[in-house]
Amino acid sequence: SRVTGLPAIADDSGLEVDALDGRPGVYSARYAGEGATDADNNAKLLRELAEVAEPRLARYRAVIAYVASADDPAPLVAAGAWEGAISRTPRGEGGFGYDPLFLVGSGPLTAAELPPDDKNRVSHRAVALRELVAKLRAARV
């Protein structure tokens, strides 16, 4: 916003695993180190959870912020969570990141096995975006 002089939206998301005290959290993209691939991050997660019994509860969490200007004293902040658990083996070809390991809710499918339209409707980002839209409408932005 400071560079363009326009309103701006920014977001971040991550995976929180209960058995790991919320890790990888904000370090999700670089959990296995700087430059780590999705496969590296998934492998590290599976190693760390190898001795943890089911259910290995987890959630994706997203936070989105909107500022009307760089000096906005009251940014709009919205959050969303997507509850699930961590599978013992990756499954599915869709998505990215931890999606092949993330069991959706209490169901049998991983996020990587969901059709994209279904995932986009129920994901943590979808929940956060719907909340942000509601806040923008309420603020009449």
WOMO-V221823 format. One line per field, one symbol per residue. psi: psi as a letter, one per 40 degrees, with the letter a starting at -180 (. if undefined). Layout:
# WOMO-V221823
psi->???
This chain:
# WOMO-V221823
psi->ddddeiiihiiiiihhhdeffeiebeeddfdeiheiidddddddddddedehiihgiiihhihhihhdidfhegihhiiiihiaihidiiiieiaabedeehhhbeieiideeiiddddddeidddddddddddddddef.
